[in-house]
Amino acid sequence: MFSLMANCCNWLKRWQEPARKVTLVMVGLDNAGKTATVRGIQGDNPRDVAPTVGFSKVDLKQGKFEVTIFDLGGGKRIRGIWKNYYSESHGVVFVVDSSDVQRIQETRETMAEVLQHPRIAGKPVLVLANKQDQEGALAEADIIENLSLEKLVNENKCLCQIEPCSAVLGYGKKVDKSIKKGLNWLLSNIAKDYEAITERVQKDTAEQRALEEQDKKERAERVRRIREERERQEREEAEREGRPIQEDEPDDEYIQSPFQPIESMISENEDKEKERKRQKELQEGRGNSPRAATDQEEEEEEKEQGDMRQTLENNTPATTGEQSKKKTSKLHLKRKHRVDPLRIEDGPTESLTPPPPPVGWATPKVSRLPKLEPLGDTGHSGKAVCAVSVNRCLRACINHPPSAVCH
């Protein structure tokens, strides 16, 4: 009964404890499946993953732990940055491509370098023998033998667990059970000695930052000496040739590492963007102030009046002097809405002539012609009418009164 109460109290105490923050580094050769493993744990599809250039950071919640995983690139040129993340790590996940037998020796040498590092020795290590689904993959016992894993962990006093797995067969809740089992083992061993490991992490991190600061100062000092030597040589050469000395632009205080945490780079870019927006708002505020607006308006007005005077002096003749004496109205126009003044043509102003009248305008009206009777021997006023042509009859009717008789 007493033991049951003690277990309940311990469980309640652990349940009320805040979440523990744990940092893990995931390393291994390129194309071993590190990023696919991380994406599967995170719940994303691990297929069609591009090679990692530099590193990627993943935050996830695993039980009572807030886990941060640094997925470090495995190329030969990038492995040199691994040591920069060892001080922050509570444990290591080493991913092995169990199907690539030709690189097993390279894997062994790389693992030995990792476990022998003073900031890794003594920390728990999880080895994932990945790609077990491929043909020709080495079994667990073969990997232990080829990597001399037992010897390495004993020499460096590291707790070690190896899990055969396949990262591409599932993700999220359907992730490979071996991956989930290995991750739980790693976190549980970290939890057993969490205080001591955390204290060591803090100490190693402080030492590494001090070393980085010292390295930056030494690098800046080297750059300064090189720059001074170059300037001295250029000055002596310029004095010999008798030409002026050109001043160089000041260099940066030190050369920054090309690999920086993505969060710090994002925050730095956001700060720069905010600063640019603030400067832009200040400039716009100064431009929109009453005094600035008045000054700008006066400048535009003076410039416009000068242009108007120059135009009138160049284009207005002496005979139109009275027009030039007229007061011109002041225009308050913005630069983008500015309208150039009309040019006055040389010579006296010509009178505008009205357009020509339309065809048929002021034409006298013609009276309607009398109705013509058919030609023949028909009598008109008791007399016989001569048979004449139609055209002649029409001309006779127009030129003589209707009472006239054709002869």
C-alpha positions in Angstrom: 0.0 0.0 0.0 2.8 2.4 0.9 4.7 1.6 -2.4 1.5 2.3 -4.4 1.1 5.7 -2.7 4.8 6.5 -3.4 4.4 5.6 -7.1 1.3 7.7 -7.4 3.1 10.7 -5.8 6.1 10.3 -8.1 3.8 10.0 -11.1 1.9 13.2 -10.0 5.1 15.0 -9.5 6.4 14.1 -13.0 3.0 15.0 -14.5 3.2 18.5 -13.0 6.7 19.2 -14.1 7.1 21.7 -17.0 8.1 20.4 -20.4 11.9 19.9 -20.7 13.7 21.4 -23.6 16.0 19.0 -25.4 18.3 19.7 -28.4 19.4 16.9 -30.7 21.8 16.8 -33.6 21.2 14.5 -36.5 24.3 13.6 -38.5 25.5 11.1 -41.0 26.8 10.9 -44.5 25.0 12.5 -47.4 22.1 10.5 -48.9 21.8 8.5 -45.6 18.1 9.6 -45.1 18.5 12.2 -42.3 16.0 14.7 -43.7 13.5 12.0 -44.6 13.7 10.7 -41.0 13.1 14.2 -39.5 10.1 14.8 -41.9 8.6 11.4 -40.9 8.9 12.2 -37.2 7.4 15.6 -37.9 4.5 14.2 -39.8 5.4 15.2 -43.3 5.8 13.0 -46.3 9.5 11.9 -46.4 9.6 11.2 -50.1 11.1 13.4 -52.8 13.4 15.2 -50.3 16.2 17.5 -51.6 19.7 17.3 -50.2 20.3 19.5 -47.2 22.7 22.4 -47.8 23.9 23.7 -44.5 21.3 22.7 -41.9 17.6 22.8 -41.1 16.0 23.2 -37.7 12.8 21.4 -36.6 10.8 21.9 -33.4 8.4 19.3 -32.2 6.6 18.1 -29.1 7.4 14.6 -28.0 5.6 13.6 -24.8 6.9 15.9 -22.0 9.8 17.1 -24.1 10.1 20.1 -26.4 12.6 18.7 -28.9 14.7 20.8 -31.3 16.5 18.8 -34.0 19.3 20.2 -36.1 19.4 18.3 -39.4 23.0 18.9 -40.5 24.1 18.4 -44.1 26.3 15.3 -44.7 28.5 16.4 -47.6 32.2 16.4 -47.2 32.5 20.1 -47.5 29.8 20.7 -44.9 30.8 18.3 -42.2 33.2 20.9 -40.8 30.3 22.8 -39.3 29.0 19.9 -37.3 31.3 20.7 -34.3 29.6 24.2 -34.0 26.4 22.4 -32.9 27.8 19.8 -30.5 27.9 22.1 -27.5 24.1 22.7 -27.6 23.1 19.1 -28.1 21.8 16.8 -25.3 22.1 13.7 -27.6 23.1 12.5 -31.1 21.1 10.7 -33.8 23.5 9.1 -36.3 21.8 7.9 -39.5 23.5 5.1 -41.5 22.7 4.0 -45.1 22.7 0.3 -44.5 22.3 -0.4 -48.2 25.5 1.5 -49.3 28.2 -1.1 -48.5 30.8 0.8 -50.5 30.8 3.7 -48.1 30.7 1.8 -44.8 34.4 2.6 -44.2 33.7 6.3 -44.6 30.7 6.0 -42.3 32.9 4.3 -39.7 35.6 7.1 -39.8 32.9 9.8 -39.6 31.2 8.2 -36.6 34.5 7.9 -34.8 35.2 11.6 -35.3 31.8 12.4 -33.9 31.9 10.2 -30.8 35.5 11.2 -30.0 34.7 14.9 -29.9 35.0 16.2 -26.3 31.6 17.9 -26.5 29.9 14.6 -27.6 31.7 12.0 -25.6 29.5 10.7 -22.7 26.2 11.8 -24.3 23.6 9.2 -25.4 23.8 8.2 -29.1 21.0 6.7 -31.3 22.1 4.9 -34.4 19.4 4.4 -37.1 20.3 1.7 -39.7 18.2 3.3 -42.4 17.0 1.9 -45.8 16.3 -1.7 -44.6 13.6 -1.9 -47.3 16.3 -2.0 -50.1 17.9 -5.1 -51.4 21.3 -5.9 -50.0 20.9 -3.8 -46.8 23.1 -4.9 -44.0 21.6 -6.4 -40.9 21.9 -5.0 -37.4 24.8 -7.4 -36.4 26.7 -6.7 -39.6 26.5 -2.9 -39.1 27.7 -3.2 -35.5 30.7 -5.3 -36.7 31.6 -3.1 -39.7 31.4 0.1 -37.7 33.2 -1.3 -34.7 30.3 0.3 -32.8 30.9 -1.6 -29.5 34.5 -0.4 -29.3 33.7 3.2 -30.1 30.9 3.6 -27.5 33.0 1.9 -24.8 36.1 4.1 -25.5 34.0 7.3 -25.4 31.6 6.2 -22.6 28.5 6.8 -24.7 25.2 5.0 -24.1 24.2 3.7 -27.5 21.2 2.0 -29.2 20.9 0.8 -32.8 17.6 0.5 -34.6 17.1 -0.9 -38.1 14.5 1.2 -39.9 13.1 2.5 -43.2 12.2 6.2 -43.1 10.2 6.4 -46.3 7.7 3.7 -45.4 5.5 5.9 -43.1 5.2 9.3 -41.4 3.3 10.9 -38.6 1.4 8.3 -36.7 2.4 5.6 -39.2 6.1 6.3 -38.9 8.4 3.3 -38.6 8.0 1.9 -35.1 11.8 1.4 -34.9 12.3 5.2 -35.3 9.7 6.0 -32.7 11.2 3.4 -30.3 14.7 4.7 -30.8 13.6 8.3 -30.2 11.8 7.3 -27.0 14.9 5.5 -25.8 17.1 8.5 -26.5 14.8 11.0 -24.7 14.3 8.7 -21.7 18.1 8.3 -21.2 18.5 12.1 -21.5 15.7 12.5 -18.9 17.5 10.2 -16.4 20.5 12.6 -16.3 18.8 15.7 -17.5 20.2 18.1 -14.9 23.8 17.0 -15.4 23.6 17.1 -19.2 21.9 20.5 -19.2 24.6 21.9 -17.0 27.2 20.5 -19.3 25.4 22.0 -22.3 25.3 25.4 -20.7 29.0 25.2 -19.9 30.0 24.0 -23.3 27.9 26.6 -25.0 29.5 29.4 -23.0 33.0 28.2 -23.8 32.2 27.9 -27.5 30.8 31.4 -27.6 33.9 32.7 -25.9 36.0 30.9 -28.4 34.0 32.3 -31.3 34.3 35.8 -29.9 38.1 35.3 -29.6 38.3 33.9 -33.1 36.3 36.9 -34.4 38.7 39.3 -32.7 41.8 37.4 -34.0 40.3 37.4 -37.5 39.5 41.1 -37.4 43.0 41.8 -36.2 44.5 39.8 -39.1 42.3 41.6 -41.5 43.3 45.0 -40.0 47.0 44.2 -40.3 46.6 43.0 -43.9 44.6 46.1 -44.8 47.2 48.4 -43.2 50.0 46.6 -45.0 48.2 47.0 -48.3 47.5 50.6 -47.7 51.1 51.3 -46.8 52.3 49.6 -50.0 49.8 51.6 -52.1 50.8 54.8 -50.4 54.5 54.2 -51.1 53.8 53.3 -54.7 51.6 56.4 -55.2 54.4 58.6 -53.7 56.9 57.1 -56.1 54.7 57.7 -59.1 53.5 61.1 -57.9 49.8 60.4 -58.1 47.1 61.1 -55.5 46.2 58.4 -53.0 42.8 56.8 -53.3 41.0 56.2 -50.1 39.5 52.7 -49.8 36.1 52.0 -48.4 36.1 50.7 -44.8 35.9 47.0 -44.6 33.7 45.0 -42.2 35.0 44.5 -38.7 35.2 40.8 -39.2 34.1 38.2 -41.7 30.9 36.4 -40.6 30.5 32.7 -40.8 28.5 31.7 -43.9 26.4 29.3 -41.8 24.1 31.1 -39.4 20.9 29.8 -37.7 17.9 30.4 -40.0 15.9 32.1 -37.2 18.6 34.7 -36.6 18.8 35.4 -40.3 15.1 35.8 -40.6 14.9 38.1 -37.6 17.8 40.2 -38.9 16.1 40.6 -42.3 12.8 41.5 -40.6 14.6 44.2 -38.5 16.2 45.6 -41.7 12.9 45.7 -43.4 11.3 47.5 -40.5 14.1 50.0 -40.4 13.7 50.7 -44.1 10.0 51.2 -43.7 10.6 53.5 -40.7 13.1 55.6 -42.7 10.7 55.8 -45.6 7.8 56.9 -43.3 10.1 59.6 -41.8 11.1 60.9 -45.3 7.4 60.9 -46.3 6.5 62.7 -43.1 9.1 65.4 -43.7 8.0 65.7 -47.3 4.4 66.1 -46.2 5.1 68.6 -43.4 3.5 72.1 -43.9 6.9 73.8 -44.2 8.3 71.3 -46.7 5.1 71.5 -48.7 5.3 75.4 -48.7 8.9 75.3 -49.8 8.2 72.9 -52.5 5.3 74.9 -53.7 7.3 78.2 -53.8 10.1 76.5 -55.7 7.7 75.2 -58.3 6.0 78.6 -58.5 9.3 80.4 -59.1 10.4 77.9 -61.6 7.1 78.2 -63.5 7.2 82.0 -63.5 10.7 81.9 -64.8 9.7 79.6 -67.6 6.7 81.8 -68.5 8.9 84.9 -68.6 11.5 83.2 -70.8 8.8 82.0 -73.2 7.2 85.4 -73.5 10.5 87.1 -74.1 11.5 84.7 -76.8 8.2 84.4 -78.7 6.3 87.7 -78.2 7.0 90.5 -80.8 7.4 94.2 -80.0 4.0 95.0 -81.4 2.3 92.9 -78.8 4.0 94.6 -75.8 0.7 95.4 -74.2 -0.2 91.7 -74.0 3.1 90.9 -72.3 2.3 93.5 -69.6 -0.8 91.7 -68.5 -0.6 90.0 -65.2 -0.3 86.3 -65.3 -2.2 84.3 -62.8 -0.2 82.2 -60.4 -0.7 78.5 -60.9 -0.3 76.1 -58.0 0.2 72.8 -59.7 2.0 69.7 -58.7 5.0 68.7 -60.7 3.2 65.6 -62.2 0.2 67.7 -63.2 2.1 70.6 -64.6 0.9 72.2 -67.9 3.3 74.1 -70.2 2.0 77.6 -71.3 0.7 78.1 -74.8 3.3 79.5 -77.3 2.3 82.8 -79.0 2.9 82.7 -82.7 5.1 85.4 -84.3 3.4 88.3 -86.2 0.1 90.1 -85.8 -2.9 88.1 -84.9 -4.9 87.2 -88.0 -8.7 87.6 -88.1 -10.5 84.3 -88.1 -12.6 83.8 -91.3 -15.9 82.1 -91.0 -16.3 78.7 -92.7 -17.7 78.7 -96.3 -21.5 78.5 -96.4 -23.1 75.2 -97.4 -23.9 74.5 -101.0 -27.2 76.0 -102.0 -27.2 78.7 -99.4 -28.9 82.0 -100.4 -30.0 80.5 -103.8 -33.3 82.0 -105.1 -36.3 79.8 -105.1 -37.7 78.7 -108.5 -41.5 78.8 -109.0 -43.1 75.5 -109.8 -43.6 75.0 -113.6 -47.1 74.8 -115.0 -48.4 71.4 -115.9 -47.5 70.5 -119.5 -50.1 69.1 -121.8 -49.3 66.3 -124.2 -47.9 67.3 -127.6 -50.2 67.1 -130.7 -52.9 69.0 -132.4 -54.5 70.1 -129.2 -55.8 73.7 -129.2 -54.7 76.3 -126.7 -56.7 79.5 -126.3 -58.6 78.6 -129.5 -55.4 78.2 -131.5 -53.5 75.3 -132.7 -50.2 74.5 -130.8 -47.2 73.8 -132.8 -45.5 70.5 -132.3 -42.1 71.4 -130.8 -39.5 69.5 -128.9 -39.7 69.1 -125.2 -36.6 71.1 -124.5 -37.7 74.0 -126.7 -41.1 74.1 -125.0 -39.5 74.2 -121.6 -37.2 77.0 -122.5 -40.1 79.0 -124.0 -42.2 78.5 -120.9 -39.4 79.8 -118.7 -38.5 82.8 -120.9 -42.0 84.0 -121.8 -45.2 84.4 -119.8 -47.7 81.6 -120.0 -50.0 83.5 -122.4 -47.5 83.4 -125.2 -48.2 81.2 -128.1 -45.6 79.3 -129.9 -45.5 80.1 -133.7 
